[in-house]
Amino acid sequence: MSQKPIPDFKIPEDLEAQYVNFVRIAHTPSEFIFDFSLLLPGIVKPEVNSRLVMAPTAAKLFLRALTENLKRYETNFGEIAAPGSHSLADDLFRSTDQPDEGN
């Protein structure tokens, strides 16, 4: 089985990269919606600066590609420490001016 060639992407010269540290994920039966934001202390309602919409199949393939790339990253640079002592709800709904426990 031969792999399909990766398409050659054209990246506009004026394309600005967006730094994000928060993503809100929603879905309907036909799509996944990823809203990316920069969450900073003192900002009660962060502004969404990028929105990606994907079909469920594309979202699953994206997850697979991200998982593979995280494994490669950790092989090259070491394990990424991720907080594990609190729940997703704690991460999503805690005040942004509260320090993380253990940091």
C-alpha contacts under 8 A as a table, 3 or more apart, distances in Angstrom:
res1	aa1	res2	aa2	distance
11	I	15	L	7.07
12	P	15	L	5.33
18	Q	49	N	7.46
18	Q	50	S	7.81
19	Y	38	L	6.84
20	V	23	V	7.72
20	V	36	F	6.12
20	V	37	S	5.28
20	V	38	L	4.68
20	V	39	L	7.63
21	N	36	F	7.66
21	N	37	S	6.52
21	N	38	L	5.40
21	N	39	L	6.29
22	F	36	F	5.87
22	F	37	S	5.27
22	F	38	L	6.09
22	F	39	L	6.24
23	V	34	F	6.39
23	V	35	D	5.47
23	V	36	F	4.49
23	V	37	S	6.21
24	R	34	F	5.85
24	R	35	D	5.13
24	R	36	F	6.58
25	I	32	F	7.13
25	I	33	I	5.70
25	I	34	F	4.76
25	I	35	D	6.45
26	A	32	F	5.91
26	A	33	I	5.15
26	A	34	F	6.70
27	H	30	S	7.62
27	H	31	E	5.62
27	H	32	F	4.28
27	H	33	I	5.76
28	T	31	E	5.32
28	T	32	F	6.51
30	S	55	A	6.12
30	S	56	P	6.61
31	E	53	V	6.55
31	E	54	M	5.43
31	E	55	A	4.48
31	E	56	P	5.56
32	F	53	V	5.63
32	F	54	M	5.18
32	F	55	A	6.19
32	F	56	P	6.22
32	F	59	A	6.86
33	I	51	R	7.01
33	I	52	L	5.86
33	I	53	V	4.58
33	I	54	M	6.61
34	F	51	R	5.57
34	F	52	L	5.09
34	F	53	V	6.33
35	D	48	V	6.00
35	D	49	N	7.64
35	D	50	S	6.01
35	D	51	R	4.59
35	D	52	L	6.66
36	F	48	V	5.52
36	F	49	N	6.02
36	F	50	S	5.20
36	F	51	R	6.21
37	S	46	P	6.29
37	S	47	E	5.96
37	S	48	V	4.70
37	S	49	N	5.64
37	S	50	S	7.17
38	L	46	P	6.54
38	L	47	E	7.36
38	L	48	V	7.72
38	L	49	N	7.84
39	L	43	I	7.03
39	L	46	P	5.92
39	L	96	T	7.37
40	L	43	I	5.72
40	L	46	P	7.80
40	L	96	T	6.61
41	P	96	T	4.91
41	P	97	D	4.81
42	G	96	T	6.63
42	G	97	D	6.22
43	I	46	P	6.05
43	I	96	T	7.56
44	V	96	T	7.98
48	V	51	R	7.26
54	M	57	T	7.91
54	M	58	A	5.78
54	M	59	A	5.82
55	A	58	A	5.20
55	A	59	A	6.23
56	P	59	A	5.00
56	P	60	K	6.21
57	T	60	K	5.14
57	T	61	L	6.24
58	A	61	L	5.05
58	A	62	F	5.98
59	A	62	F	4.93
59	A	63	L	6.16
60	K	63	L	5.04
60	K	64	R	6.28
61	L	64	R	4.98
61	L	65	A	6.18
62	F	65	A	5.09
62	F	66	L	6.02
63	L	66	L	5.07
63	L	67	T	6.00
64	R	67	T	5.14
64	R	68	E	6.21
65	A	68	E	5.15
65	A	69	N	6.15
66	L	69	N	5.09
66	L	70	L	6.06
67	T	70	L	5.13
67	T	71	K	6.30
68	E	71	K	5.21
68	E	72	R	6.38
69	N	72	R	4.99
69	N	73	Y	6.05
70	L	73	Y	4.98
70	L	74	E	6.13
71	K	74	E	5.20
71	K	75	T	6.14
72	R	75	T	5.04
72	R	76	N	6.33
73	Y	76	N	5.22
73	Y	77	F	5.86
73	Y	78	G	7.35
74	E	77	F	5.11
74	E	78	G	4.44
74	E	79	E	4.83
74	E	80	I	6.63
75	T	78	G	5.88
75	T	79	E	7.57
83	P	86	H	7.32
84	G	87	S	7.54
86	H	90	D	6.14
86	H	91	D	7.43
87	S	90	D	5.12
87	S	91	D	6.56
88	L	91	D	5.05
88	L	92	L	6.14
89	A	92	L	5.04
89	A	93	F	5.83
89	A	94	R	7.91
90	D	93	F	5.47
90	D	94	R	5.44
91	D	94	R	5.99
94	R	98	Q	7.30
95	S	98	Q	5.66
96	T	99	P	7.75
99	P	103	N	7.23
100	D	103	N	5.66
